Amino acid sequence: MPSFLNLNYVQTFQQLPTQLYSPMHPMSLSDPKLVIASPAAAALLDLNVDDLYNPEVLPVLSGKALHSDWQPIAMKYTGHQFGYYNPDLGDGRGLLLTEVENSRGQIWDLHLKGAGLTPYSRQGDGRAVLRSSIREFLCSEYLAAINVPTTRALSVVDSTTPVYRETVETGAMLIRVARTHIRFGHLEYCSFTDQHDLLKSLCDYTLDRHYPDIEKQCATLNLDSPYTAFFKLTVARTAKLIAQWQSIGFAHGVMNTDNMSILGETFDFGPFAFLDDYNPHYICNHSDHQRRYAFNKQPDIAYWNLSVLAQALLPLIPREDLVRILGTYPDIFKSEFHKLMKTKLGLVKNTPADEQLIKTTLDLLQSGKMDYSHFFRHISDLHNPATAQNLRNQCLDIQKFDQWKQIYLERLASESQSTEARILSMNMVNPKYILRNYLAQNAISAAQSGDYSELNRLFQVLQDPYSEQPEHESYAELPPNWGKELEISCSS
């Protein structure tokens, strides 16, 4: 097995025109210390995670040393932030260090977040802090564990370098592992600055790297142009991703177009949250005064973001094709969400009443102020009188709960699968352990005091979220009142 220092490093993005990036070296941290590393993310690179704890690797993880095969760059892109176009965006605190080709022929980006000033830092200092780095690490790897498309996190490094936010904090660095760092905003930059040749070059690069079979895809989708096929695939991937977010109760918090991956993966973790009591209007970002990125608005915002992407692709794709393909988004989202929610409810057969049952279930959760993930995890055992009574006691609308329970149990009775098989299948899609904000905050508070044990323990629990872990039962308990609906700052 290779070490981190002798992986097969390649540089493909640097083959594109230099308008898309600026060569940069990271600014190192003082007294770096490895906080945590992910075995699953390391395995993507053919690494054993223990190799990252090698003292020779720490200077590389903390920006102090560069591998001779690396050519780090800060990417240039633009984007719509809270609905308004911002031409001055780019990697303001992160660098694409290099890319790694693993033994399976897959190429993964290595991106150093918190790397210091770049030409795109604007008024920022180019730094990240420990709390935001820990949150991204935990969420990236948790989403992967529950099979949601996402970028990954390899490691977090802490330091004694002071960083000034609301208070003085310590600078940190996170290495993100991703199939790509190309965002909707990259294509906006090329198109909206009238660099149409650059737009074509970037799209050709994207197709070569991520859709090498695009000609076959064109035939399958009955499309003439690979660019049209690319847009159609991006629309479908994005719709399915947002359906997964809605089904698991994940609020992203900052769905700007520069935070939208062209591969339909969860990208850039700022003020995210997983729902506690079901509140479709929940805002997790305390900077979102317009409530633009409320949980229930995420499907429409993704649709809007795709319309911006369509506008950016006008130089390559006929308008009528863009409009037609964009119009497929609502049905793809609805179909995928319906399928996912049926699976969460343990339903296999299709009946005309299923859509109404899903709506009734969500209405119950909202009016009864019931915990979203806890509810779905436990209804697999609703036949158990004790479980049913516990859920009933948690509901503020007892009458509605009783009505829903009768309808739901009658629907389950129409299924042909055994109760044991249904419980097993439901418990494989409804996680017992959730990355709740208060759990993350407990781990962050300890880590800021130099104790990383709670962070590592929480991480291990979340890596096996569907299994019963009796020794960690406290992590599956309902959150305390102070820990519900925490609003998170974008400041990182």
C-alpha positions as CSV (number, residue, x, y, z in Angstrom):
1,M,0.0,0.0,0.0
2,P,1.4,3.4,-0.9
3,S,2.1,6.2,1.5
4,F,0.7,9.7,1.3
5,L,4.0,10.9,0.0
6,N,4.2,8.6,-3.0
7,L,0.7,8.4,-4.4
8,N,0.2,8.7,-8.1
9,Y,-0.2,12.5,-8.3
10,V,-1.5,14.0,-11.6
11,Q,-2.4,17.6,-12.6
12,T,-5.3,17.7,-15.1
13,F,-7.1,20.9,-14.3
14,Q,-3.9,22.9,-14.9
15,Q,-4.1,21.9,-18.6
16,L,-7.0,24.3,-19.0
17,P,-6.4,28.0,-19.8
18,T,-5.0,30.1,-17.0
19,Q,-8.0,32.3,-16.8
20,L,-9.6,29.6,-14.7
21,Y,-7.0,29.6,-11.9
22,S,-4.0,31.3,-10.2
23,P,-1.0,29.3,-9.1
24,M,-0.6,29.7,-5.3
25,H,1.3,28.2,-2.4
26,P,-0.5,27.6,0.9
27,M,0.3,29.7,4.0
28,S,1.4,27.3,6.7
29,L,0.0,27.0,10.2
30,S,2.0,27.3,13.5
31,D,2.4,24.2,15.7
32,P,0.2,22.0,13.6
33,K,-1.5,19.0,15.1
34,L,-3.5,16.3,13.3
35,V,-7.0,16.3,14.9
36,I,-8.7,13.5,13.0
37,A,-8.5,11.5,9.8
38,S,-11.0,9.4,7.9
39,P,-10.2,5.7,7.1
40,A,-13.0,5.6,4.4
41,A,-11.7,8.7,2.7
42,A,-8.2,7.5,2.8
43,A,-9.2,4.2,1.2
44,L,-10.4,6.2,-1.8
45,L,-6.8,7.1,-2.4
46,D,-5.5,3.5,-1.7
47,L,-4.2,4.8,1.7
48,N,-4.2,3.3,5.2
49,V,-5.3,6.0,7.5
50,D,-2.5,5.3,9.9
51,D,-0.1,6.7,7.2
52,L,-1.6,10.2,7.8
53,Y,-0.3,10.1,11.4
54,N,3.2,9.7,10.2
55,P,5.2,12.8,11.4
56,E,6.6,13.2,7.9
57,V,3.1,13.8,6.5
58,L,2.0,16.5,8.9
59,P,3.9,19.3,7.2
60,V,2.1,18.4,4.0
61,L,-1.3,18.3,5.6
62,S,-0.8,21.7,7.2
63,G,0.5,23.6,4.2
64,K,4.1,23.8,5.5
65,A,5.6,21.6,2.8
66,L,4.6,20.9,-0.8
67,H,5.1,17.6,-2.6
68,S,7.4,18.0,-5.6
69,D,4.7,16.7,-7.9
70,W,2.0,19.2,-6.8
71,Q,1.1,22.4,-8.6
72,P,-1.5,24.0,-6.3
73,I,-3.9,26.5,-7.7
74,A,-6.8,28.8,-6.6
75,M,-9.7,28.4,-8.9
76,K,-11.6,31.3,-10.4
77,Y,-15.4,31.2,-10.6
78,T,-18.4,33.4,-10.0
79,G,-21.9,32.7,-8.8
80,H,-25.2,33.8,-7.5
81,Q,-25.2,34.4,-3.8
82,F,-28.7,34.7,-2.2
83,G,-30.1,35.4,-5.6
84,Y,-27.6,38.1,-6.7
85,Y,-24.8,37.6,-9.2
86,N,-21.3,38.2,-7.7
87,P,-18.5,38.4,-10.2
88,D,-15.7,38.5,-7.6
89,L,-15.8,35.0,-6.3
90,G,-13.1,32.2,-6.4
91,D,-11.1,30.1,-4.0
92,G,-10.6,32.7,-1.3
93,R,-9.2,30.3,1.3
94,G,-8.7,27.0,-0.5
95,L,-6.3,25.5,-3.0
96,L,-6.6,22.6,-5.3
97,L,-3.3,21.0,-4.2
98,T,-3.2,18.1,-6.7
99,E,-5.2,15.2,-8.0
100,V,-4.6,11.5,-7.2
101,E,-5.2,8.6,-9.6
102,N,-5.9,5.4,-7.6
103,S,-5.4,1.8,-8.5
104,R,-8.9,1.7,-10.0
105,G,-8.2,4.5,-12.4
106,Q,-10.3,7.0,-10.5
107,I,-9.0,10.6,-10.2
108,W,-9.7,12.4,-6.9
109,D,-9.0,16.1,-6.2
110,L,-7.1,17.0,-3.0
111,H,-8.2,20.5,-1.9
112,L,-6.7,22.3,1.1
113,K,-9.3,24.4,2.9
114,G,-7.9,27.2,5.1
115,A,-4.8,27.6,3.0
116,G,-4.5,31.4,3.4
117,L,-4.8,34.4,1.1
118,T,-5.4,34.1,-2.6
119,P,-6.3,36.6,-5.3
120,Y,-9.9,35.8,-4.6
121,S,-9.9,36.3,-0.8
122,R,-11.6,39.8,-1.1
123,Q,-11.7,41.1,2.5
124,G,-11.1,37.7,4.1
125,D,-8.0,36.3,5.6
126,G,-8.0,33.0,3.7
127,R,-8.2,31.0,6.9
128,A,-10.6,28.4,8.3
129,V,-11.2,27.8,12.0
130,L,-11.3,24.5,13.9
131,R,-15.1,24.5,14.4
132,S,-16.0,24.8,10.8
133,S,-13.4,22.3,9.7
134,I,-14.7,19.8,12.2
135,R,-18.3,20.3,11.0
136,E,-17.3,19.8,7.4
137,F,-15.3,16.7,8.3
138,L,-18.2,15.1,10.2
139,C,-20.9,16.0,7.7
140,S,-19.0,14.9,4.6
141,E,-18.2,11.5,6.1
142,Y,-21.6,11.1,7.6
143,L,-23.4,11.8,4.4
144,A,-21.2,9.2,2.7
145,A,-22.1,6.7,5.4
146,I,-25.8,7.2,4.7
147,N,-25.2,6.9,0.9
148,V,-25.8,10.6,-0.1
149,P,-23.6,11.9,-2.9
150,T,-21.0,14.2,-1.3
151,T,-17.5,15.4,-1.3
152,R,-15.3,13.8,1.3
153,A,-13.0,14.9,4.1
154,L,-9.6,13.3,4.6
155,S,-8.2,15.1,7.6
156,V,-8.4,18.1,9.9
157,V,-5.3,19.9,11.3
158,D,-5.4,22.3,14.2
159,S,-2.8,24.9,15.1
160,T,-1.9,27.8,17.4
161,T,-2.2,30.4,14.6
162,P,-4.8,33.0,15.7
163,V,-7.7,33.7,13.5
164,Y,-10.1,36.6,14.2
165,R,-13.8,36.0,13.9
166,E,-16.4,37.0,16.5
167,T,-13.7,35.9,18.9
168,V,-10.1,34.8,18.5
169,E,-10.0,31.2,17.3
170,T,-7.3,28.8,16.1
171,G,-6.6,28.4,12.4
172,A,-7.3,24.9,11.0
173,M,-7.0,23.1,7.7
174,L,-9.1,20.5,6.1
175,I,-8.2,18.3,3.1
176,R,-11.3,17.7,1.0
177,V,-11.3,14.8,-1.4
178,A,-13.7,15.2,-4.3
179,R,-14.3,13.8,-7.8
180,T,-14.4,17.5,-8.9
181,H,-14.4,21.0,-7.6
182,I,-16.2,22.4,-10.7
183,R,-19.3,24.3,-9.7
184,F,-22.1,25.9,-11.5
185,G,-20.2,29.1,-10.8
186,H,-17.3,28.0,-13.0
187,L,-19.6,27.9,-16.0
188,E,-21.2,31.2,-15.1
189,Y,-17.8,32.9,-15.0
190,C,-16.9,31.7,-18.5
191,S,-20.3,32.5,-20.0
192,F,-21.2,35.7,-18.3
193,T,-17.7,37.2,-19.1
194,D,-18.3,36.3,-22.8
195,Q,-15.4,33.8,-22.8
196,H,-17.3,31.3,-24.8
197,D,-14.2,29.4,-26.0
198,L,-13.2,29.0,-22.4
199,L,-16.7,27.7,-21.6
200,K,-16.3,25.1,-24.3
201,S,-12.9,24.1,-23.1
202,L,-14.1,23.7,-19.5
203,C,-17.1,21.7,-20.7
204,D,-14.9,19.5,-22.9
205,Y,-12.6,18.9,-19.9
206,T,-15.6,18.0,-17.7
207,L,-16.9,15.5,-20.3
208,D,-13.5,13.9,-20.9
209,R,-12.9,13.4,-17.2
210,H,-16.3,12.6,-15.8
211,Y,-18.4,11.4,-18.8
212,P,-15.9,9.5,-21.0
213,D,-18.9,7.5,-22.4
214,I,-20.9,10.7,-23.3
215,E,-21.4,9.6,-26.9
216,K,-23.2,6.5,-25.6
217,Q,-25.1,8.6,-23.2
218,C,-26.2,10.8,-26.1
219,A,-27.5,7.7,-27.9
220,T,-29.3,6.5,-24.8
221,L,-30.9,9.8,-24.1
222,N,-31.7,10.4,-27.8
223,L,-29.7,13.6,-27.9
224,D,-27.4,15.0,-30.6
225,S,-25.0,17.1,-28.6
226,P,-22.8,15.9,-25.7
227,Y,-23.3,19.3,-24.1
228,T,-27.0,18.8,-24.1
229,A,-26.5,15.3,-22.6
230,F,-24.3,16.9,-19.9
231,F,-27.0,19.4,-18.9
232,K,-29.6,16.6,-18.9
233,L,-27.5,14.5,-16.6
234,T,-26.7,17.4,-14.3
235,V,-30.4,18.2,-14.0
236,A,-31.2,14.6,-13.1
237,R,-28.4,14.2,-10.6
238,T,-29.2,17.5,-8.9
239,A,-32.9,16.6,-8.6
240,K,-32.1,13.2,-7.1
241,L,-29.6,14.8,-4.7
242,I,-32.2,17.3,-3.4
243,A,-34.7,14.5,-3.0
244,Q,-32.3,12.7,-0.8
245,W,-31.7,15.9,1.2
246,Q,-35.4,16.3,1.8
247,S,-35.9,12.6,2.7
248,I,-33.2,12.6,5.3
249,G,-34.1,16.0,6.7
250,F,-30.8,17.8,5.7
251,A,-30.7,21.5,5.4
252,H,-27.7,22.8,3.5
253,G,-28.1,26.5,4.5
254,V,-26.2,28.2,1.7
255,M,-27.4,26.9,-1.7
256,N,-25.6,29.6,-3.7
257,T,-24.7,28.6,-7.3
258,D,-21.0,28.5,-6.4
259,N,-21.9,25.8,-3.9
260,M,-23.5,23.6,-6.5
261,S,-21.4,20.7,-7.9
262,I,-21.8,19.9,-11.6
263,L,-21.8,16.2,-10.6
264,G,-24.8,16.5,-8.3
265,E,-22.9,16.0,-5.0
266,T,-23.3,17.8,-1.7
267,F,-20.7,20.5,-1.7
268,D,-19.4,23.1,0.7
269,F,-20.5,22.7,4.3
270,G,-21.3,25.9,6.1
271,P,-24.4,26.4,8.3
272,F,-25.9,23.0,7.6
273,A,-28.3,21.1,9.9
274,F,-30.2,17.9,10.2
275,L,-33.8,18.4,11.3
276,D,-34.8,17.8,14.9
277,D,-38.5,18.5,15.4
278,Y,-40.0,18.5,11.9
279,N,-40.3,22.1,10.8
280,P,-40.4,22.5,7.0
281,H,-39.7,26.2,7.4
282,Y,-36.5,25.7,9.4
283,I,-33.7,28.1,8.7
284,C,-30.3,26.9,9.9
285,N,-28.3,29.9,8.6
286,H,-28.6,32.9,10.9
287,S,-27.5,35.1,8.0
288,D,-30.4,34.1,5.8
289,H,-32.7,37.0,6.8
290,Q,-34.8,36.6,3.6
291,R,-35.4,32.9,4.5
292,R,-34.3,32.1,1.0
293,Y,-32.7,28.7,2.0
294,A,-35.4,27.4,4.3
295,F,-35.5,23.6,4.3
296,N,-38.8,23.4,2.3
297,K,-37.5,25.8,-0.3
298,Q,-34.4,23.7,-1.2
299,P,-36.1,21.9,-4.1
300,D,-37.2,25.2,-5.7
301,I,-33.8,26.8,-5.1
302,A,-32.1,23.9,-6.9
303,Y,-34.5,24.4,-9.8
304,W,-33.6,28.1,-9.9
305,N,-29.9,27.4,-9.7
306,L,-30.3,25.0,-12.6
307,S,-32.0,27.7,-14.6
308,V,-28.9,29.9,-14.0
309,L,-26.7,27.1,-15.2
310,A,-29.0,26.8,-18.3
311,Q,-28.5,30.5,-19.0
312,A,-24.7,30.0,-18.7
313,L,-24.8,27.1,-21.3
314,L,-26.7,29.1,-23.9
315,P,-23.6,29.6,-26.1
316,L,-23.4,25.8,-26.4
317,I,-26.9,24.5,-26.3
318,P,-30.1,25.7,-28.1
319,R,-32.5,27.6,-25.8
320,E,-35.4,25.3,-26.6
321,D,-33.4,22.2,-25.5
322,L,-32.4,23.9,-22.3
323,V,-36.0,24.9,-21.5
324,R,-37.2,21.4,-22.3
325,I,-34.6,19.6,-20.2
326,L,-34.9,22.1,-17.3
327,G,-38.7,21.3,-17.3
328,T,-38.0,17.7,-16.4
329,Y,-36.6,18.7,-13.0
330,P,-39.9,18.8,-11.0
331,D,-41.0,15.3,-12.1
332,I,-37.6,13.8,-11.5
333,F,-37.5,15.3,-8.0
334,K,-41.1,14.3,-7.2
335,S,-40.6,10.7,-8.4
336,E,-37.3,10.3,-6.5
337,F,-38.7,11.9,-3.3
338,H,-41.8,9.7,-3.5
339,K,-39.7,6.6,-3.9
340,L,-37.4,7.4,-1.0
341,M,-40.2,8.3,1.4
342,K,-42.0,5.0,0.5
343,T,-38.8,3.2,1.4
344,K,-38.6,5.0,4.7
345,L,-42.2,4.0,5.4
346,G,-41.5,0.4,4.6
347,L,-43.8,0.3,1.6
348,V,-43.1,-1.9,-1.5
349,K,-46.3,-2.1,-3.4
350,N,-47.6,1.0,-5.2
351,T,-51.1,2.2,-4.4
352,P,-52.9,5.4,-5.4
353,A,-53.1,6.5,-1.7
354,D,-49.3,6.4,-1.1
355,E,-48.7,10.0,-2.0
356,Q,-51.4,11.2,0.4
357,L,-50.0,8.9,3.1
358,I,-46.6,10.6,2.7
359,K,-48.2,14.0,3.0
360,T,-50.3,12.9,6.0
361,T,-47.2,11.6,7.7
362,L,-45.3,14.9,7.2
363,D,-48.3,16.9,8.4
364,L,-48.4,14.7,11.6
365,L,-44.7,15.4,12.2
366,Q,-45.2,19.1,11.8
367,S,-48.4,19.6,13.9
368,G,-47.2,17.1,16.5
369,K,-43.7,18.7,16.7
370,M,-42.1,15.2,16.4
371,D,-38.5,14.5,15.8
372,Y,-38.0,13.6,12.2
373,S,-35.3,11.0,12.3
374,H,-36.3,9.5,15.6
375,F,-39.9,9.0,14.3
376,F,-38.9,7.2,11.1
377,R,-36.4,5.0,12.9
378,H,-39.0,3.8,15.4
379,I,-42.1,3.3,13.3
380,S,-40.5,0.1,11.9
381,D,-41.5,-1.3,15.4
382,L,-44.9,0.4,15.5
383,H,-46.6,-3.0,16.1
384,N,-44.9,-3.0,19.5
385,P,-47.3,-1.4,22.0
386,A,-44.5,0.1,24.0
387,T,-43.0,1.7,20.9
388,A,-46.4,3.0,19.7
389,Q,-47.1,4.5,23.1
390,N,-43.7,6.2,23.3
391,L,-44.3,7.8,19.9
392,R,-47.8,8.8,20.9
393,N,-46.5,10.4,24.0
394,Q,-44.0,12.5,22.0
395,C,-46.8,13.9,19.7
396,L,-48.6,17.1,20.6
397,D,-51.6,16.1,18.5
398,I,-52.8,12.8,20.0
399,Q,-55.9,12.6,17.9
400,K,-54.0,13.1,14.7
401,F,-51.4,10.5,15.7
402,D,-54.1,7.9,16.4
403,Q,-55.7,8.5,13.0
404,W,-52.4,8.3,11.2
405,K,-51.4,5.1,13.1
406,Q,-54.6,3.4,12.0
407,I,-54.2,4.4,8.3
408,Y,-50.5,3.4,8.3
409,L,-51.0,0.0,9.9
410,E,-53.8,-0.8,7.5
411,R,-51.5,0.2,4.6
412,L,-48.7,-2.1,6.0
413,A,-51.2,-4.9,6.3
414,S,-51.7,-4.8,2.5
415,E,-48.0,-5.6,2.0
416,S,-46.8,-9.1,1.2
417,Q,-43.4,-8.9,2.9
418,S,-43.0,-10.3,6.4
419,T,-42.8,-8.0,9.4
420,E,-39.2,-9.1,10.0
421,A,-38.2,-8.2,6.4
422,R,-39.9,-4.9,6.6
423,I,-38.2,-3.9,9.8
424,L,-34.8,-4.9,8.4
425,S,-35.3,-2.9,5.2
426,M,-36.6,0.2,7.1
427,N,-33.7,0.1,9.5
428,M,-31.3,0.1,6.6
429,V,-32.6,3.4,5.3
430,N,-33.6,5.2,8.5
431,P,-30.4,5.8,10.5
432,K,-30.5,5.5,14.3
433,Y,-27.6,7.9,14.7
434,I,-27.8,11.5,13.3
435,L,-25.3,14.2,13.1
436,R,-27.2,16.6,15.3
437,N,-25.9,20.1,15.7
438,Y,-25.7,19.8,19.5
439,L,-23.6,16.6,19.2
440,A,-21.2,18.3,16.8
441,Q,-21.0,21.3,19.1
442,N,-20.2,19.1,22.1
443,A,-17.3,17.6,20.1
444,I,-16.2,21.0,18.9
445,S,-16.1,22.5,22.4
446,A,-13.9,19.7,23.7
447,A,-11.6,19.9,20.7
448,Q,-11.2,23.6,21.1
449,S,-9.9,22.8,24.6
450,G,-7.4,20.3,23.1
451,D,-9.5,17.1,23.8
452,Y,-10.2,15.3,20.6
453,S,-11.6,12.1,22.2
454,E,-15.3,13.1,21.9
455,L,-14.8,14.1,18.3
456,N,-13.3,10.7,17.5
457,R,-15.9,8.9,19.4
458,L,-18.8,10.7,17.7
459,F,-17.1,10.1,14.3
460,Q,-16.9,6.4,14.9
461,V,-20.6,6.2,16.0
462,L,-21.7,8.1,12.8
463,Q,-19.7,5.8,10.6
464,D,-22.1,3.0,11.4
465,P,-25.3,4.9,11.6
466,Y,-27.8,2.1,10.9
467,S,-26.6,-0.4,13.5
468,E,-27.6,-0.8,17.1
469,Q,-24.7,0.3,19.2
470,P,-25.8,-0.3,22.8
471,E,-22.7,1.2,24.3
472,H,-23.4,4.5,22.4
473,E,-27.2,4.7,23.0
474,S,-26.9,8.2,24.4
475,Y,-26.0,9.5,20.9
476,A,-29.4,8.3,19.6
477,E,-31.4,10.1,22.3
478,L,-33.7,13.0,21.5
479,P,-31.9,16.3,21.7
480,P,-32.2,18.6,24.7
481,N,-34.3,21.7,24.2
482,W,-31.2,23.9,24.0
483,G,-29.8,21.8,21.2
484,K,-32.9,22.0,18.9
485,E,-32.9,24.2,15.8
486,L,-29.6,25.8,16.4
487,E,-28.7,28.6,13.9
488,I,-25.2,28.4,12.6
489,S,-23.0,31.2,11.4
490,C,-21.4,31.3,7.9
491,S,-18.3,32.7,9.6
492,S,-15.5,30.1,9.4
